[in-house]
């Protein structure tokens, strides 16, 4: 079960599937990856910064100082 409130995502899962609740971390992972692969879940709008890894300290400072200006950050390792 996923509940989205404002910009919070709350999830509930169990370690192992159960007949009454078949979702597990592994199944959630595979489901999300399949949805992304089929284009049903667009993640690009959720990424606010793509920066070289050497800029990590500055971005961590930004995250700690304010909730404004970032959504999620991807670090480039090339």
C-alpha positions in Angstrom: 0.0 0.0 0.0 1.3 3.4 -0.9 -0.1 6.7 0.4 1.0 10.0 -1.0 0.4 13.1 1.0 1.8 16.4 -0.3 5.4 15.4 -0.9 5.6 12.5 1.4 5.5 8.9 0.3 4.5 6.4 2.9 4.8 2.7 2.2 3.9 -0.5 3.9 5.6 -3.8 3.1 6.5 -7.1 4.6 9.7 -9.0 4.4 8.1 -12.1 2.9 4.9 -12.4 0.9 1.8 -13.6 2.7 -1.3 -15.0 1.1 -3.3 -12.1 2.4 -0.6 -9.5 1.6 1.6 -10.6 -1.3 3.8 -7.5 -1.4 7.4 -7.7 -0.4 10.4 -5.5 -0.9 11.5 -7.7 -3.8 8.1 -7.7 -5.5 7.8 -3.9 -4.9 11.2 -3.4 -6.6 10.3 -5.6 -9.6 6.9 -3.9 -10.0 8.4 -0.4 -9.9 11.2 -1.3 -12.3 8.7 -2.8 -14.7 6.4 0.3 -14.5 9.4 2.5 -15.2 10.4 0.3 -18.1 6.9 0.4 -19.6 6.8 4.2 -19.2 3.9 4.0 -16.8 5.8 5.7 -14.0 7.8 8.7 -15.0 10.6 9.5 -12.7 12.3 12.3 -14.6 10.0 15.0 -13.1 11.1 13.8 -9.6 14.8 14.5 -10.2 15.8 18.1 -9.4 19.6 17.8 -9.7 22.0 15.7 -11.6 25.5 16.7 -10.5 29.1 15.3 -10.4 29.8 13.3 -7.2 32.4 15.9 -6.2 29.5 18.4 -5.6 28.0 16.0 -3.0 29.0 18.1 0.0 27.4 21.3 -1.4 24.2 19.4 -2.2 24.1 17.8 1.3 24.4 21.3 2.8 21.5 22.4 0.6 19.4 19.5 1.8 20.2 20.1 5.4 19.6 23.9 5.3 16.3 24.0 3.4 13.5 21.8 2.0 13.3 24.2 -0.9 15.2 23.9 -4.2 15.6 20.1 -4.4 13.5 17.1 -4.9 15.9 14.3 -5.5 19.5 14.2 -6.5 21.5 11.9 -8.8 25.2 11.9 -8.7 27.2 11.3 -11.9 30.2 9.0 -11.4 31.8 9.4 -14.8 
